[in-house]
Amino acid sequence: MLVLITYDVNTETSAGKARLRKVAKQCVNYGRRVQNSVFECVLDNAQCVKLKSVLSDIIDTEVDSLRFYYLGNKYKTKVESIGVERGIAVEDVLVL
């Protein structure tokens, strides 16, 4: 299923800046960045639970926030993009 993950991490302190980097690094491991604090991730249920747990452990719930939008498996009809695309499509194969 496609999960859209958005986050807002308070970066007024060095600890906040470190949390921001950690959140972004985890999201990069599971999907592609489509905007600065927005990632599209194609996940199964187990991956989704794991990623949510990892991200929840990183953030400070007093000053940071995470949002998960579950777009399901038929997400291609639910996503419209105008303008520059960042990176490759989330479902495309990347060969290194």
Rosetta blueprint (number, residue, H / E / L):
1 M L
2 L E
3 V E
4 L E
5 I E
6 T E
7 Y E
8 D E
9 V L
10 N L
11 T L
12 E L
13 T L
14 S H
15 A H
16 G H
17 K H
18 A H
19 R H
20 L H
21 R H
22 K H
23 V H
24 A H
25 K H
26 Q H
27 C H
28 V H
29 N H
30 Y H
31 G E
32 R E
33 R E
34 V E
35 Q E
36 N L
37 S L
38 V E
39 F E
40 E E
41 C E
42 V E
43 L L
44 D L
45 N H
46 A H
47 Q H
48 C H
49 V H
50 K H
51 L H
52 K H
53 S H
54 V H
55 L H
56 S H
57 D H
58 I H
59 I L
60 D L
61 T L
62 E L
63 V L
64 D L
65 S E
66 L E
67 R E
68 F E
69 Y E
70 Y E
71 L E
72 G E
73 N L
74 K L
75 Y H
76 K H
77 T H
78 K L
79 V L
80 E L
81 S L
82 I L
83 G L
84 V L
85 E L
86 R L
87 G L
88 I L
89 A L
90 V L
91 E L
92 D L
93 V L
94 L L
95 V L
96 L L
